[in-house]
Amino acid sequence: MAETAASVPITPAPATPLSLAARGSDNIPDRYPQRIVCLTEEPTEVLYALGEERRIVGISGFTVRPPRARREKPRVSLFTSSNIEEILALEPDLVIGFSDIQADIARDLIRAGIEVWISNHHSVNGILGYIRRLGAMVGAEDKADAYVQRAEQHIARIRAAAAQLQRRPRVYFEVWGEPIILGTQWISEIIDIAGGDDCFPEIAREPLGKQRILPDGDEVIRRAPDIILGSWCGKRFRPEKVTARPGWDSIPAVRTGQLHEIKSPVILQPGPASVFDGLTKIHDIIAAWQ
């Protein structure tokens, strides 16, 4: 008679520590992605910060953080387009991108049999959650959690400093000049943490760029910002073009010369740069305005 499953002796396999398996060794292969292509800057910055940069085999051409990434990794992608053949030649086991704008790139890679992760976070909490998720995907949960705690502590310090300010300025943030496109949700939240009030918080919550286009500058005049911040998507912000707009000479920020550029790499990507350097820069401007 055949033996039943209950009668077959089972020898338990020896337990393998998770940390050893996650690190990889001569005997235990690393079971996490080994060849990652980053279509935007934030996954590159996070993986370098976590000490997992060895997994990256290709990066975005717009990557500037950390600086060494441009020296060490091939650039195979722009934000709205990528060289699919170059990416495939790198034999990635994971490609990471961001937002609906990269949907076509993701589609082409998926059709070629590549695993793709497209994140679509738009808030400060979303950035922190993104770091934790990416850390988990490469077996670096503890390092990611520690990194997020550093970010949370930095946010708390800036928030506490902002609470000491006597006034909160009205802040207008622009990511493109023609047409006028306003900042995203994480930028609006960073302005709030830094001690200011975003002039267009309701528009900042819109996830798509086309939903944040202003038909003209009249509403900016009406909302009368005390500070104007510009970050024109990698193009140099031109204050003289802003002040020359019809009727803008009546805006308090224009009358007092409070127009400032925020470099794109520290605020326009939903990653560590925004909650560290971008937040600090905006708080410094607001504190100086006081």
N, C-alpha and C positions, 0 to 999 in steps of 0.2 A: 504494500500500500504506500502511496506517495506520502512524503512527509508534509504536514501542514506548516504554514508560516510560523505558527506559535511554537512548533517543536524544533525549529532550526536555531541552534545557538548563534547569537550575534556578539561579535567582539567589537566593542566601541573603538572608533578611531581615535588616536591621540589628538587632544585639543591643540590647535595652533593659535598662538597669541595673535590678536588682530593687528597689533602694532607691527609685528614682524612681517605679516602678510602684506600690510599696506606699504611698508618700506620696500619690500622685495629683497631677495638675496640670491646667492648662487643656487640654492635649492628650491626656493619658493618664488615663483615669478610674480612680478607686480601685476595685479589683476585690474588695475585702473588704466585709463587711456594713456598711451605711450607717445602718440604722435598727434598733437593738437594744433590746428590752425585757428588763429584768432582773427576774425574779420573786423574787429574794432579794438580800440585801445584798452578798454577796461579789463577784459579777461587777461590780457598780457600783464598789465600792472598788478593785478591780483596774484597771478601765478608767480611772478617774480617776488612779490612781497611775502608769499608763503614758502619760498625756497623751492618751488616746483617748476622752475623755468626750463629744466632739462626736457620737459614734455612738449614744449612748444617747437614746432618745425616751420611755422610761417606766421607772419603778422600783417596788420594793416599798414599801408603806406603812410597813414597819418599818425602813426605811433611815435610819440616823443617821450613817453614815460614808461619805464625808466630809460634814460638816454642809452644805456648799454644795449638795450633790445635792438636798436637800429643797427648796431655794429655786429650783433651776434645772430640775428634771425633774418631770413629772406622776406622781402615784402611782396605779397602776392595779391593784395586786395585794396580797393578804395571803398568808400562807404556805400556807394550806390552801384558799384560794378566790381567784378572780380575776374581774374583770369582762371577760369574753371580748369583748363588743361594744366596750368602750373600747380594749382591746388591738388589735382588728382595725382600729379607726378610726385608729390610729397608723400603720398600714401597715408593720409591721415586716418586715424580711427575715431576722431571727433573733430567737428568744426563748430566753433562758437561764434554767434553773431548777435545783433541787437535790432529789434524793432521791425515793424511791417515794411520799412523801406528796403530791408534785405530779404524780403520774401521771395523774390525771383531768384536770387543767388541760392537761397536755401533749397528752392524747388529743383534747380538744376543739379545741385549736389546730391539731393535725395534720389533723384532719378538715376544718378550715376552710382547709387548704392552706398553713399556716405552717410554716416550718422551725424545729424545736425541738431544743435541746441540753439534756438533763438529766444533770448530773454526779451521781456517787454516791460520792464519796471520803470516807473516814472516818479518815485518818491524817495525821500531820504531813507525811510524804513525799507523800501524796496532795494535800495543800494546795499544796505546792511544784510538783508536777506539773500541778495545775490551773492555776496562774498561767502556767506555760509554754504549756500548750495554748490557753488563752484568748488569750494574746499572739500565738500563731501564727495564730489564727483572724482576727485583725484586722491582720495584717501587722506586728506589733511584736515579733518574736522577740527581737531584741537588747535592747530595753528590758525585756522580761519576764525574760530571762536575768539581766540586771544586777540587777533587783529581787529575784529569787530568791537571787542571791548575797548581797545585803544581808541577807535573811532568814536564810540559812545562817550568815553571820557573827554575827548576833545570837544565834542558837541556840547557836553554839559558845561565845560569851562567857558566856552564862548557864550553860551546862553546866560550863564551867571554874570559874566562881564557885561553883556548887553542889558541885563536887568538893572545895572547901576547907572545907565545913561539917563539923562534928564528928559530927553525927547526922542521920539521915534520918527525919523524922516520918512516921507513918502518916496519910494524908490521905484523907478521905471527901468526895466531891463529889456534890452533889444538884442535879438540874435541875428537879425538881418535888416538892412536899411531900405532896399528897394526890391520888392515891397517890404513894408514894415512887418516883421515877424517877432512876436513876443516870446519870452522865456517859458520853459517847461515847469512842471510841478515841483521837481526837486530844487530848481533855482528859486522859485517862489518861497519854498519852505526854508531854504538856506538864508534868504533875505530876512525872513521872520526870526530865525535863530540868531542871526547876526545883529538884530536890533532895529530892523526897519520894517515898514509896511509896504508890501508889493502893491503897486497901483492897479494891477489887473489880476488879482488872485483867481477870479472866476474863469478867465481865459487860460491861465496857466494849467488848470486842471484838464484841459482838452489834450488828448494823447497825440493827435495828428498835427503835423506842422501846418497844413492848410487850414486847420481850424483856429490857428493862432495868428492869422494874418489880419491886420487892421486895414480897412479900406482907405483910410486917410489918417492924418495926425490930429484931427480936431478933438478926439476924445482924450488924447494925451494932454493937450492944452487944458481941457476942462478939469482933468484930474490933478494938474499942477504938481508934478513931482519936485521934491527938493533935491534929489540926486538922480542922475541919468547914468546908467551903466550899459556899456556896449561890448558885445563879443560876437563879431560877425563871422562865425563859422570858419575860422582859419584866415580870414581876410582882415587886414588892419582896420580897426575902428577909426572913423574919421569924424571927430567932434565938429569940425567946421561945416561938414555937410548937414549934420543934425541941427546946428544952430541956425543954418540958413533956410530951414523949412518955414513956409509961410505961417506967421503967427506964433512961432515957437519962442520968439524973443520975450514973450510975456511969461514964460514958464520960470518959476523960481530957480530951478537948477541952471537954466541958461543965463539968467541975470547974474547969478553968483559964480558962474564958472564951474559948477559941480558936475562935470562930465568926465567919466573915467572909463578906461578900457580894462576889461578883465580878459586875460589871455584865454583863448578857447580851450587849450589842454587842461586847464584847472577848473573849468566849470561846465563845459558842454558835454562831457561824457559822464554817464551815470555810474561812476565808480569811485574809488578811493580819493582821487584828486579833488573831486567836488566837496567831499565832507572834511577833507583836511585843508589843502591849500586854498581852494575856492572860498570856503567858509571864512578862513582867516583873512583873506584879502578883502572880502566884502565887509567884514566887521571892522577892519582897520580903516576903511574909507568912511564908514558910518561914525566911528569914534572920532575921527579927525573932523568930520562935519560938525560935531558937537561944539 
